[in-house]
């Protein structure tokens, strides 16, 4: 799996779940409802990348690292 972009990390932070199957389902529903083309593209791209993942443990580590990274930035006030 290729690395996540900053936009994809933000989408994962907002809509992600520790369970890969649930995140994939959420992203599918959210992608249909989004109107912003940039965010929609990032959401669809993230959903496609996650569809390639077969190991739930690898996804959980990815999810936890993104949550930790963005939580630190939000706490410091670097992300609006």
TIMI-2910 file (N, C-alpha, C, CB; in pm, 1 decimal, decimal comma, always signed):
<rs>
+----------+----------+----------+----------+----------+----------+----------+----------+----------+----------+----------+----------+------+
!      n_x !      n_y !      n_z !     ca_x !     ca_y !     ca_z !      c_x !      c_y !      c_z !     cb_x !     cb_y !     cb_z ! resn !
+----------+----------+----------+----------+----------+----------+----------+----------+----------+----------+----------+----------+------+
!    +84,7 !   -118,7 !     +0,0 !     +0,0 !     +0,0 !     +0,0 !    +88,2 !   +123,6 !     +0,0 !    -95,8 !     +0,6 !   +122,0 !  Unk !
!    +52,4 !   +220,7 !    -80,0 !   +129,2 !   +344,8 !    -84,7 !    +96,5 !   +431,2 !    +36,5 !   +100,6 !   +421,9 !   -215,4 !  Unk !
!   +180,5 !   +526,8 !    +59,7 !   +162,3 !   +614,6 !   +175,2 !    +38,1 !   +700,1 !   +159,0 !   +284,9 !   +703,6 !   +195,3 !  Unk !
!    -17,0 !   +742,8 !   +271,7 !   -136,1 !   +826,8 !   +270,0 !    -97,9 !   +973,5 !   +256,1 !   -219,2 !   +805,2 !   +397,2 !  Unk !
!   -178,4 !  +1046,9 !   +181,7 !   -158,8 !  +1190,6 !   +171,1 !   -214,9 !  +1257,0 !   +297,0 !   -226,7 !  +1247,3 !    +42,4 !  Unk !
!   -186,8 !  +1384,9 !   +313,8 !   -238,5 !  +1456,8 !   +430,3 !   -391,1 !  +1460,9 !   +428,5 !   -181,8 !  +1599,6 !   +434,9 !  Unk !
!   -449,7 !  +1478,1 !   +310,4 !   -596,3 !  +1481,4 !   +300,0 !   -656,8 !  +1346,2 !   +337,7 !   -639,5 !  +1520,6 !   +157,1 !  Unk !
!   -593,1 !  +1238,7 !   +293,8 !   -641,7 !  +1105,2 !   +326,8 !   -630,8 !  +1078,5 !   +477,1 !   -563,5 !   +999,2 !   +248,3 !  Unk !
!   -522,8 !  +1126,9 !   +538,4 !   -508,0 !  +1111,5 !   +683,4 !   -619,4 !  +1184,9 !   +757,1 !   -370,7 !  +1163,7 !   +729,5 !  Unk !
!   -653,4 !  +1304,6 !   +710,2 !   -760,7 !  +1380,2 !   +774,5 !   -894,4 !  +1308,2 !   +760,2 !   -770,1 !  +1521,0 !   +714,9 !  Unk !
!   -919,9 !  +1251,6 !   +644,2 !  -1044,1 !  +1176,7 !   +622,5 !  -1047,3 !  +1054,5 !   +714,1 !  -1057,6 !  +1133,7 !   +473,6 !  Unk !
!   -934,8 !   +984,4 !   +725,1 !   -928,3 !   +867,7 !   +812,4 !   -948,7 !   +907,3 !   +958,2 !   -794,1 !   +795,9 !   +795,6 !  Unk !
!   -892,5 !  +1020,1 !   +996,7 !   -908,4 !  +1068,8 !  +1134,3 !  -1055,8 !  +1096,6 !  +1165,7 !   -824,4 !  +1196,7 !  +1156,2 !  Unk !
!  -1126,6 !  +1157,0 !  +1071,3 !  -1265,8 !  +1195,5 !  +1094,4 !  -1360,7 !  +1076,5 !  +1084,2 !  -1307,4 !  +1302,8 !   +995,3 !  Unk !
!  -1346,6 !   +996,4 !   +980,1 !  -1444,5 !   +891,3 !   +951,3 !  -1396,3 !   +749,8 !   +983,3 !  -1482,7 !   +898,0 !   +807,3 !  Unk !
!  -1272,5 !   +736,4 !  +1026,2 !  -1216,6 !   +604,0 !  +1047,8 !  -1265,6 !   +536,0 !  +1173,8 !  -1069,6 !   +612,9 !  +1052,0 !  Unk !
!  -1247,0 !   +406,6 !  +1175,3 !  -1280,6 !   +320,8 !  +1287,4 !  -1163,4 !   +225,2 !  +1306,2 !  -1416,1 !   +243,6 !  +1263,7 !  Unk !
!  -1142,4 !   +173,4 !  +1426,1 !  -1034,0 !    +76,2 !  +1443,8 !  -1053,7 !    -53,0 !  +1364,0 !  -1020,2 !    +42,5 !  +1589,8 !  Unk !
!  -1173,6 !    -73,8 !  +1312,9 !  -1203,7 !   -195,3 !  +1237,3 !  -1206,8 !   -162,4 !  +1087,8 !  -1339,4 !   -257,3 !  +1283,2 !  Unk !
!  -1124,5 !   -231,0 !  +1010,1 !  -1109,4 !   -204,6 !   +867,6 !  -1242,2 !   -214,6 !   +792,7 !  -1009,3 !   -301,0 !   +807,6 !  Unk !
!  -1318,3 !   -316,9 !   +818,5 !  -1446,0 !   -339,1 !   +749,8 !  -1542,3 !   -222,3 !   +773,5 !  -1510,2 !   -471,0 !   +797,3 !  Unk !
!  -1548,2 !   -173,9 !   +897,2 !  -1636,4 !    -62,1 !   +930,1 !  -1591,0 !    +67,1 !   +862,9 !  -1642,4 !    -42,5 !  +1081,2 !  Unk !
!  -1461,7 !    +90,1 !   +859,8 !  -1408,8 !   +209,7 !   +794,5 !  -1439,5 !   +207,1 !   +645,4 !  -1257,3 !   +221,6 !   +817,5 !  Unk !
!  -1421,3 !    +94,3 !   +583,2 !  -1448,1 !    +81,8 !   +439,6 !  -1595,3 !   +111,1 !   +411,0 !  -1410,2 !    -59,9 !   +388,7 !  Unk !
!  -1683,5 !    +59,9 !   +494,6 !  -1827,3 !    +83,2 !   +477,1 !  -1861,1 !   +231,6 !   +497,0 !  -1908,5 !     -3,9 !   +576,1 !  Unk !
!  -1803,4 !   +293,1 !   +601,0 !  -1828,1 !   +435,9 !   +627,7 !  -1782,0 !   +523,4 !   +511,9 !  -1757,2 !   +479,2 !   +756,5 !  Unk !
!  -1662,3 !   +495,2 !   +462,2 !  -1608,4 !   +576,8 !   +353,5 !  -1693,8 !   +565,6 !   +228,4 !  -1464,9 !   +535,8 !   +322,3 !  Unk !
!  -1749,3 !   +448,3 !   +204,8 !  -1838,3 !   +430,6 !    +90,3 !  -1963,2 !   +516,1 !   +102,8 !  -1877,2 !   +284,4 !    +75,7 !  Unk !
!  -2021,7 !   +519,6 !   +221,7 !  -2142,3 !   +600,0 !   +243,6 !  -2111,8 !   +749,3 !   +238,8 !  -2206,1 !   +564,4 !   +377,9 !  Unk !
!  -2001,1 !   +787,8 !   +298,4 !  -1963,7 !   +929,4 !   +304,4 !  -1927,2 !   +982,6 !   +166,7 !  -1846,8 !   +949,7 !   +400,8 !  Unk !
!  -1861,7 !   +900,9 !    +87,2 !  -1819,5 !   +943,2 !    -46,6 !  -1939,7 !   +981,1 !   -132,7 !  -1738,8 !   +831,9 !   -115,1 !  Unk !
!  -2049,0 !   +911,2 !   -116,5 !  -2170,4 !   +941,1 !   -193,2 !  -2227,9 !  +1076,4 !   -152,6 !  -2275,9 !   +830,5 !   -173,1 !  Unk !
!  -2216,0 !  +1110,8 !    -25,0 !  -2278,3 !  +1232,6 !    +27,0 !  -2193,1 !  +1358,4 !    +13,7 !  -2312,1 !  +1212,7 !   +169,9 !  Unk !
!  -2064,1 !  +1343,7 !    -10,7 !  -1974,3 !  +1459,7 !    -15,9 !  -1998,5 !  +1543,8 !   -139,8 !  -1829,0 !  +1414,6 !    -12,4 !  Unk !
!  -1988,6 !  +1676,5 !   -121,9 !  -2004,7 !  +1768,1 !   -234,0 !  -1873,4 !  +1836,7 !   -271,7 !  -2109,6 !  +1872,3 !   -200,8 !  Unk !
!  -1778,1 !  +1846,5 !   -178,9 !  -1648,6 !  +1907,3 !   -207,4 !  -1565,5 !  +1811,0 !   -291,0 !  -1574,4 !  +1944,7 !    -76,3 !  Unk !
!  -1526,6 !  +1850,4 !   -413,3 !  -1456,1 !  +1756,4 !   -501,5 !  -1318,6 !  +1713,2 !   -449,8 !  -1439,9 !  +1818,2 !   -637,0 !  Unk !
!  -1248,0 !  +1799,9 !   -379,3 !  -1115,1 !  +1765,4 !   -329,2 !  -1126,5 !  +1660,5 !   -218,5 !  -1041,7 !  +1891,5 !   -277,1 !  Unk !
!  -1216,3 !  +1683,0 !   -125,5 !  -1235,2 !  +1588,1 !    -15,9 !  -1293,0 !  +1457,3 !    -67,5 !  -1326,8 !  +1647,6 !    +91,7 !  Unk !
!  -1382,0 !  +1466,3 !   -163,8 !  -1441,0 !  +1345,7 !   -222,0 !  -1333,7 !  +1261,1 !   -289,9 !  -1551,4 !  +1382,7 !   -322,8 !  Unk !
!  -1243,0 !  +1325,0 !   -361,5 !  -1134,0 !  +1253,2 !   -428,0 !  -1043,6 !  +1185,4 !   -325,3 !  -1051,8 !  +1349,2 !   -516,1 !  Unk !
!  -1012,0 !  +1256,3 !   -216,2 !   -928,1 !  +1198,0 !   -110,8 !   -998,4 !  +1080,4 !    -44,2 !   -892,1 !  +1304,1 !     -5,5 !  Unk !
!  -1129,3 !  +1092,8 !    -25,1 !  -1206,3 !   +985,4 !    +37,9 !  -1210,4 !   +862,0 !    -51,3 !  -1349,0 !  +1032,6 !    +69,1 !  Unk !
!  -1235,9 !   +881,3 !   -178,0 !  -1239,2 !   +768,3 !   -271,9 !  -1101,5 !   +703,4 !   -285,0 !  -1288,7 !   +814,7 !   -410,1 !  Unk !
!   -997,7 !   +784,1 !   -287,8 !   -861,6 !   +732,2 !   -296,0 !   -827,6 !   +649,6 !   -171,9 !   -761,1 !   +847,4 !   -312,6 !  Unk !
!   -863,5 !   +700,7 !    -54,5 !   -838,4 !   +628,0 !    +69,5 !   -916,1 !   +497,0 !    +71,2 !   -876,0 !   +714,0 !   +191,1 !  Unk !
!  -1039,3 !   +500,6 !    +27,3 !  -1122,3 !   +378,8 !    +25,3 !  -1060,6 !   +273,6 !    -66,4 !  -1266,7 !   +411,6 !    -20,8 !  Unk !
!  -1008,6 !   +316,8 !   -180,9 !   -944,0 !   +223,3 !   -273,2 !   -815,7 !   +165,0 !   -214,1 !   -913,2 !   +293,0 !   -405,6 !  Unk !
!   -739,8 !   +247,5 !   -143,7 !   -616,7 !   +198,5 !    -80,7 !   -649,5 !    +97,8 !    +29,3 !   -534,7 !   +316,0 !    -22,7 !  Unk !
!   -753,1 !   +125,7 !   +105,6 !   -789,9 !    +34,2 !   +213,7 !   -846,7 !    -96,3 !   +159,4 !   -891,4 !   +100,3 !   +306,8 !  Unk !
!   -907,2 !    -91,9 !    +41,6 !   -961,4 !   -213,9 !    -18,7 !   -849,1 !   -311,8 !    -53,5 !  -1043,1 !   -179,8 !   -144,9 !  Unk !
!   -730,1 !   -260,0 !    -76,1 !   -615,2 !   -345,4 !   -108,2 !   -556,5 !   -411,8 !    +15,2 !   -507,9 !   -264,4 !   -178,0 !  Unk !
!   -586,8 !   -359,3 !   +133,4 !   -532,1 !   -415,7 !   +256,6 !   -604,3 !   -545,3 !   +290,5 !   -544,0 !   -315,0 !   +373,3 !  Unk !
!   -527,3 !   -645,0 !   +326,0 !   -586,5 !   -773,3 !   +362,6 !   -569,2 !   -803,2 !   +511,2 !   -524,8 !   -884,9 !   +279,8 !  Unk !
!   -475,7 !   -737,4 !   +575,1 !   -445,2 !   -764,8 !   +714,9 !   -509,5 !   -658,9 !   +804,6 !   -292,6 !   -769,5 !   +737,3 !  Unk !
!   -599,7 !   -701,3 !   +890,1 !   -666,8 !   -608,4 !   +981,0 !   -570,2 !   -549,2 !  +1082,8 !   -780,8 !   -678,6 !  +1053,1 !  Unk !
!   -469,7 !   -626,3 !  +1122,2 !   -372,0 !   -576,6 !  +1219,2 !   -288,5 !   -463,2 !  +1159,5 !   -280,3 !   -690,9 !  +1266,3 !  Unk !
!   -249,5 !   -477,4 !  +1032,9 !   -173,0 !   -371,1 !   +966,0 !   -257,5 !   -244,3 !   +956,7 !   -127,5 !   -416,3 !   +824,2 !  Unk !
!   -386,8 !   -260,6 !   +925,7 !   -475,5 !   -144,6 !   +921,4 !   -486,4 !    -80,3 !  +1058,3 !   -614,1 !   -184,6 !   +870,8 !  Unk !
!   -500,5 !   -159,6 !  +1163,0 !   -513,6 !   -104,0 !  +1298,0 !   -391,1 !    -21,1 !  +1334,6 !   -534,1 !   -216,3 !  +1400,9 !  Unk !
!   -273,1 !    -68,6 !  +1298,3 !   -151,2 !     +8,2 !  +1326,0 !   -149,0 !   +138,5 !  +1245,8 !    -26,3 !    -75,9 !  +1293,5 !  Unk !
!   -193,2 !   +132,9 !  +1121,2 !   -202,7 !   +253,3 !  +1039,0 !   -300,3 !   +352,5 !  +1101,3 !   -246,6 !   +217,8 !   +895,6 !  Unk !
!   -416,6 !   +303,1 !  +1139,9 !   -520,1 !   +387,2 !  +1201,3 !   -468,5 !   +451,7 !  +1329,4 !   -646,5 !   +304,4 !  +1231,0 !  Unk !
!   -404,0 !   +373,2 !  +1414,3 !   -353,2 !   +425,3 !  +1541,5 !   -244,9 !   +530,7 !  +1518,3 !   -297,9 !   +310,8 !  +1628,0 !  Unk !
!   -157,6 !   +508,7 !  +1421,0 !    -50,8 !   +606,6 !  +1396,6 !   -107,2 !   +737,4 !  +1340,9 !    +53,4 !   +548,8 !  +1299,3 !  Unk !
!   -208,5 !   +728,6 !  +1253,6 !   -271,0 !   +850,1 !  +1200,5 !   -342,6 !   +925,2 !  +1312,3 !   -370,1 !   +815,7 !  +1086,6 !  Unk !
!   -414,7 !   +853,3 !  +1397,3 !   -484,6 !   +917,9 !  +1509,7 !   -384,6 !   +987,8 !  +1602,0 !   -567,4 !   +813,7 !  +1589,8 !  Unk !
!   -274,1 !   +921,3 !  +1630,5 !   -173,4 !   +979,5 !  +1718,2 !   -109,4 !  +1102,5 !  +1654,9 !    -66,5 !   +876,2 !  +1751,9 !  Unk !
!    -73,6 !  +1091,7 !  +1527,7 !     -9,2 !  +1202,8 !  +1457,3 !    -99,9 !  +1326,4 !  +1453,1 !    +28,4 !  +1160,3 !  +1314,4 !  Unk !
!   -224,5 !  +1307,4 !  +1413,6 !   -314,7 !  +1421,7 !  +1401,0 !   -364,3 !  +1472,3 !  +1535,8 !   -432,7 !  +1384,7 !  +1314,4 !  Unk !
!   -373,3 !  +1385,5 !  +1634,2 !   -412,3 !  +1430,7 !  +1767,8 !   -306,9 !  +1525,1 !  +1824,0 !   -432,9 !  +1310,4 !  +1862,6 !  Unk !
!   -179,6 !  +1490,3 !  +1801,4 !    -71,2 !  +1577,1 !  +1847,7 !    -77,5 !  +1713,4 !  +1778,4 !    +65,6 !  +1510,6 !  +1822,2 !  Unk !
!   -104,8 !  +1714,6 !  +1647,5 !   -112,8 !  +1840,8 !  +1573,6 !   -233,5 !  +1922,9 !  +1619,0 !   -120,9 !  +1814,0 !  +1422,3 !  Unk !
!   -345,9 !  +1857,1 !  +1643,1 !   -465,5 !  +1928,9 !  +1690,1 !   -442,3 !  +1985,9 !  +1829,0 !   -588,4 !  +1835,7 !  +1691,0 !  Unk !
!   -374,8 !  +1910,7 !  +1913,1 !   -347,4 !  +1957,0 !  +2049,1 !   -257,5 !  +2080,7 !  +2047,6 !   -282,0 !  +1844,8 !  +2131,7 !  Unk !
!   -160,9 !  +2083,7 !  +1955,8 !    -69,9 !  +2197,1 !  +1945,2 !   -133,3 !  +2315,4 !  +1872,3 !    +56,8 !  +2155,0 !  +1874,0 !  Unk !
!   -248,4 !  +2294,6 !  +1808,0 !   -316,0 !  +2402,0 !  +1737,3 !   -264,7 !  +2423,4 !  +1596,9 !   -303,0 !  +2527,8 !  +1813,6 !  Unk !
!   -195,7 !  +2325,5 !  +1540,1 !   -138,3 !  +2340,6 !  +1406,1 !   -235,9 !  +2303,7 !  +1295,5 !    -14,3 !  +2255,9 !  +1393,6 !  Unk !
!   -345,9 !  +2238,7 !  +1329,9 !   -447,5 !  +2199,9 !  +1231,5 !   -577,3 !  +2268,1 !  +1269,5 !   -465,5 !  +2044,2 !  +1224,7 !  Unk !
!   -642,4 !  +2329,4 !  +1170,8 !   -767,2 !  +2399,3 !  +1199,4 !   -884,4 !  +2306,1 !  +1195,0 !   -788,5 !  +2512,2 !  +1102,5 !  Unk !
+----------+----------+----------+----------+----------+----------+----------+----------+----------+----------+----------+----------+------+
</rs>
